[in-house]
Amino acid sequence: MTPTTFDERARTSTHTLLSDATRLPASVALDGRGPARWKTVAIFAATVLVIGGAVAGASFALHSSPPTTSQPSANLAQRWTSLFIPDLGGSLTAVSCPDATECVAVDNSGDVVTSTSPGAEWTVASVDPGTELTGVSCADPSLCVAVDQYGDVVTSTNPTGGAGTWIVSGVDGAASLTGISCPDAHLCVAVGGVVPTADPTSGIYGVVLTSSDPADGPGTWKVTGVDAYSLTAVSCASTSLCVALDANGSVVTSTDPIGGPRAWQGIGVDQGSADFSAISCPSAFLCAAVDDLGNVATSTDPAGTSAWTLTNLSADITGMPRFDSVACPSNSFCVIGAFSNSALVSTDPTGGSGSWTPVRVTSQSQVAMFGLSCPSTEFCVGVDGSDNIHIYRAPAT
């Protein structure tokens, strides 16, 4: 099969979005089990706006010291390898690896791509045909949950078992979901947006979908409206700390993710012309979020009202200053994926611009690293918009 170019996929995504816009529902409930469906806007923002040059936490304060973690290898370059996946129907959008022996990626054509040997072989299964899967999170090797552009959750308790092991469940047909985080098998939190039918020109409202038993079907999910803007990404460090991002440069945090709309609070961090695109919170002591103008926002106290620091890293990257993904397996190691041939790596994520180092990931001139997953400081997997999977593995010690 002849691989399509990134621009061709972007044009296809644009056409899909314009077609989907005509199917938005006529009524929406922002609190409770109402419909919901907007997501194409996020990957649309992450895929289509690339053509024009720009795209598109909170927790209780622990009083003990942060856990110590092993430091990653200082030699971060020359450790990346790349694989091309030839059988995909679309572009890869997200990836989750519960450990170094299992990874699950998704694409914008409804494919799930899995591997139990990430450096060697990946298997493509059509699970949600013709639908854009926009996020995936694996709580452990026996539970992975993906979300799509039409408010569906796609669940498997045997993620590498093929297409027949995945179940597509409609949860909120009016929502377009953009991301999901499952800190363990007893909590999954998905985010997205829905167009208000009373005044569709007023913007897209944010919704949170939560389940304390995600493997038990659509009836376990609760839909809650929590923000005046669409939510673009979410990361849960634990069942008592989730941080989401919105399209207006705010972080929306909760220490009780299933507690309803009042359990979520927004804090303006990156308001202006930029859109947040991804976030990673390895613990209650660190969250790192990135936007489409080359900024990283970090906090060692994500629940604090003024605890975020914004740092511009656009001068450190070759290519467009747009960040699409971030993964922090520990408080002392983060990787940022950009529209570039390099990733930015830091062993001191809150240390300012001087603490981030560009590391060559691919021999291609530029790729859009839409998804990153690092289950440890020794192993990371990234996926891009050109059907490539990039793997970082630290040398044996």
N, C-alpha and C positions, 0 to 999 in steps of 0.2 A: 504494500500500500504506500503510495506517495504521500509523505507528510505534508500537510498544509502549512503555510507560513503563518507567523504570528499575526501579521496584518490581516490575512484572510480570516483567521479566527475572530479577530476583533470586529471585522465588518459583519461576520455572521452573528456575533453577540449583539451588535447594535441592532440588526434586523430583528433578532429574537426579542430584544427589549421592547422595541416599538410595537411588535405584534402583541406582546404580553400586556402592554398598557391598556389595550382595548378590552382585556378580560378582567380588569380589576372589579371587585364586587361593588354593589350599590350600597351596602351597609356594613358597618363595622362596630364591634363592641371592644373597647379598649381594656375592659376589666372583666375577668371571668372567662368562660369557655366560648368566647366569640370567635368569629372567623378572623383570618388575617393572612395577607399575601403580598409581599413586595420584594423580593430579594434581588432580582436581577440587577437592581440599581447598584448593589455593592460590587458584584463581579463586573457588571457593566462599568462601574467607576474604576475598577481595578484593571479591566481589560481594554475598554473602548477609549478611555481618556488618555491611555498610553499613546494613542495616535496623535493627540493634540499636545502632549507633553506634561500633563498633570492629571492625577486621578483622585479618583478618589484614591480588688482593690480593697474594695474597701473592707476593713476588717476590724476585729477587736484588737487592741494593742496588747501584745504579749509582754510580760514584764521580765521574762527570762532572756538570756542572750540568744542571738540567732545560732542555729546549729552550725558547726564547722563543716566544711566540705573540702574534698580534695581539690587541689588546684589542677587545671588542665595543663596539658603539655604546652611549653612556651613556643614550640615549633608548630604553629598553626597552619603555615603554608605548606604546600607540597603534600598535603594529606587528603585532598579531595579527589574523588573519582566520579565519573559521570556515566550514566547509562541512558540510552534512548529506548523508549517504549514504542514499538512500531504499530501496535494493534489498537490504539486508542481511537475513539470516535470524536474526541474533543480535546481541549486543553486541560491539563492538571490544575486544580484549584487549591487543594489542601492536602495535608498529610498528618498522620498521627502514629507514633511508634511507642507502644507501652514499654518496650525494651529493645535491646539491640538485635534480637532474633525475630522480631515481628514488626512489620510496618503495614499501614493501610492508607492508601491515597485515593482521592476521588477526582472526577473531572466534570466538565460542563456538559457532558452528554449522558450522564447517568451511569458511568462506569465506576466500579470499585476495583482498585489495583492493589494487590496484596503480595507480600513476600515473607517467607520465613528464613530467607537468606538474602538480605537487602543488597549485598554487594554483587550478587550473581544473577538471580532470576526473579521476575515479577510476573504475576498472572492477572489477566484482565477479565473481569466478569461484568456483563451488562445487568445492572440491578434495578435502575430507575430510568428506563430508556427515554431518550429525548428530553430529559429534565436536567437542569443544572444543579449538581450537588456542590454546595458552597462551603461546607465545613464538615469536619469529622473529628471525633475525639474517642480515644480508646482508654477506658478506665483501667483496664488490665487486658491481658491477652484473650480473655474469654468474654469481653463485652466491648463492642464498638458501636457508636451511634453517629450517623451522618444526618445532615439537614439539606433541604433543597429549596428552590426558589418559589415553591407553591405551598409552603407551610407544612410539609411532610417531614417526619422523622423516619430514618432508615436504620434498622437495628439488626445486629447479629450477635449471637452468643458463640459463634464459631466463625470468626471473620475471614479466615483463610480457607473456608470450606466450599467456596464457590457461590454462584448466584443464588442457588436454592436455599442458602442459609441466611439470606437477608430478607427482612420483612419491611415493606413500605407502609407506613400508617399515616393517614391524614389527621393532623392535629388542629391546624388553623388555616383553613383554605383561603383566607384573605390576607395572610401574612406572607412576606417574602423573607425567608430566614437567611442570615449572613454568617453565622458562626455558632459554635457549640463548645462547651467545656464540661467534661465529666471528671471531677476529682476522684471519685470512687464509684463503685457499682450502685451506691444508694443516692446519688445525686447527679443529674445532668441539667445544665442550664443552657438554653439556646436563645439567641437574640435575633432581632430583625426589625421590620417596620411595616406599617400599613397605611394606606392612603385614607384619610378621613372622608367619608362620603358626603357629610353635610357641607363641606367646603374643600373639594379636592385641590384647590389652588393654594391652600394654606400650608401645605407641606406634608411630610410623612411622619407619623407618630411612631415612637419606639415601643416594642413589645418584648417581654421576657416569657419564655416557655420553660417551666420547671417540672421535673419528675423525680420523686424519691424511689421509684422502681422502674427505671427506663426499659428494662427487658420485658415488662409485663403488658405492653401494648398502649394504644393511644389514650385509653381511659385514665391513665395515670398522670397525664400531663395537664398542667394548669397554665392558662394564658393570662398575662397581666400587662396592662399598659403602664409604663413607668417613666416615659420621657417625651418631651415635646418634639424630639428629632429622632430620625431613624437610628437604630443601634447597629454598629458595624462590626463589632467583635466583642469577645468576652473571654476571660480567663479566671478560673476558680482555683486558688491555691489549696483550698480545703472546702468542706461543706459549710464552713462559717466565714468564708471570705471569697466573694466574687466581685470582679471589677469589669464593667462593660465600657465601651466607647460609643460616643454618638457622632453624628455627622456635623456637629457644630463645635467640635473641639473640646468636649467635656468628657470627664470620666464619671460613670454612674456606679456607685458602690453599694454593697450590701453585706452585712454580717449575718443576715437571715434570708437567704435567697428565696425561700418558699413562703416568706412572710407577707406577700402582697405588695401593692404599690408603695405603701408608706415605709417599707423596709429598704427602699432604694433611694439614694440621694445623689444629686448631680453636683459636680464641682467643675467650674470652668478652668481649663488648663491651657488649651491650644486654640483659643477662639480667634477667628479671622478667616483667612482665605484657604487654610489647610484643612484636610479631612483626615481624622485618625483612621488607620487601616488595620492595625494588629496590636495585640497586647499579650504579654506573658508575665505571670505572677508565680514564681516558684515557691514563695512562702509569704507569711505576713510581713516580712521585712523587706520585700522588694517587688515592685512591679515596673515593667518597662513597656512603654507604648510608642508606636512610630506612626508617622503621617506621610502624606504624599508630597511634602516639600522638603524632605530630608531632615526632619526633626525627630529626636527621641526625647520622650518625657519619662522621667524616673522618679520613684518615690520609695523611701524606706519606711513610710508610714502611710499606706494608701488611704486609710480612713481619715487622715488629717485634712482639715479644710484648706491648708496652704502648704501642703507637704510635697508638691510636685515641682521638679526642676526641668525646664525645657532647654535642650541643647541642639544647635543646628550642626549637622554633620555632612551637609551637602558638598563641602569642599574636599571631603575625604574619599569621595566615591567617583569612579570613572563611569560616565553615562548620565542618565537622567537622575536628578536628585529626588527620586521617589522611592519610598520604602513601602514594601508590600507585606512583610512578614517579620516576626521576631520570635526567638525561642531562648528562654533562660532556664537551664536545668538546675541552676543553683544561684545563690546570691552573689557569686563571684564569677559567673560566666554567662555571657549573652552573645547571641549571633543575630544580626539583622540582615534580611534579604532585601536586595534592591533591584532596580532595573539597570543591571550592570553586568560585568563579567566577574565581579567580586562581591564578597560579603564583608560586613564589618563585624569584627570580633573584639570583645572586651573581657578582661579579667577583673575589671573595676567599673561596672556599669554606671555607677553614680559619680565617677571621677571627672566628668566633663569631656570636652571634645578630644583632649589629648590622650584619653584612655582607650580610644577606639582605633583599631588597626584594620585597614582594608586587606583582605586575603583573597587571592585569585582562586576562583571556584571552577571556572570553565574556560576552555579555549575559544569559545564563541565570543564575538565582540560584545554582545549584550543579551541577557535573558531576564525575564521578569520572574523573580523568585516569589511566586504567589503563596507558597506554604513552606514552613519549617517546623521540624520536630526534633528536639534533642532530649532523649530520656536520661542522658548523663553528660558529663563534661567530656567524655571520651568518644561520643557517638552522636552524629546529627545527620538528618536527611532533609533535603530541600527538593521541592518540585517547581518546575517553571512552566511558562506558557508555550513552550516548544516541545513538550512531551519528553523532557529530560528529567532524570532523577539524579541528584547530586548527593554524594555520601562523604561525610567526614568521619574518619576513624583514627583516634590517637594511636601512636606507635606503642607496641607492647613494652612494658617496663619490667 
